[in-house]
Amino acid sequence: MGGIPVNPGDIVVGDADGLVVVPQEHAETVLASAKAILVKETNSMKQIKAGTVDRSWVDKALKEKGYKV
């Protein structure tokens, strides 16, 4: 599949952006990582919708790089 080997038992997931192949032996690790990302992104979306998101780290990072904020 696009030059990526797919073996029996591998998990293949696709959407409008493309496909990913997860070898069966990495499935639990990938799932745990995906769940952690979902929790973080869900919390971020709640903060954005509530207007309480703290983006001060962006200004700090830009200032540290020498940009005027």
C-alpha positions in Angstrom: 0.0 0.0 0.0 1.9 3.0 -1.2 5.2 1.2 -0.7 4.4 0.4 3.0 4.3 -3.3 3.8 1.0 -4.6 5.3 1.2 -7.8 7.2 -1.6 -10.1 8.5 -3.0 -8.6 11.7 -1.8 -5.1 11.0 -4.4 -2.3 11.6 -5.2 -0.1 8.6 -7.0 3.2 9.2 -7.9 5.8 6.6 -9.6 9.1 6.2 -9.7 12.0 3.7 -6.1 12.8 4.6 -4.6 9.4 4.0 -3.9 6.0 5.4 -1.9 4.6 8.3 -0.7 1.1 8.9 -0.1 0.1 12.6 1.7 -3.2 13.1 -0.2 -5.4 15.5 2.7 -5.4 18.0 2.5 -1.6 18.3 -1.3 -1.4 18.6 -1.5 -1.0 22.4 1.1 1.7 22.5 -0.4 3.6 19.6 -3.9 3.4 21.1 -2.7 4.7 24.5 -0.9 7.6 22.8 -4.0 8.4 20.7 -6.2 8.4 23.8 -3.9 10.8 25.6 -3.9 13.1 22.6 -7.7 13.0 22.4 -8.0 14.0 26.1 -5.6 16.9 25.6 -7.3 18.1 22.4 -10.8 17.7 24.0 -9.7 19.9 27.0 -8.2 22.4 24.6 -11.4 22.7 22.6 -13.4 23.2 25.8 -11.1 26.0 26.8 -11.3 27.6 23.3 -15.1 27.5 23.3 -15.2 28.9 26.9 -12.8 31.7 26.0 -10.4 30.6 28.8 -7.5 29.2 26.8 -4.2 30.5 28.0 -1.9 31.1 25.0 0.6 33.2 26.9 3.2 30.6 26.1 3.0 31.6 22.5 3.9 35.2 23.2 6.7 34.1 25.5 8.2 31.8 22.9 8.0 34.5 20.2 9.7 37.0 22.5 12.4 34.5 23.3 13.0 34.2 19.5 13.4 38.0 19.2 10.0 38.8 17.7 8.0 41.8 18.8 4.6 40.9 20.3 
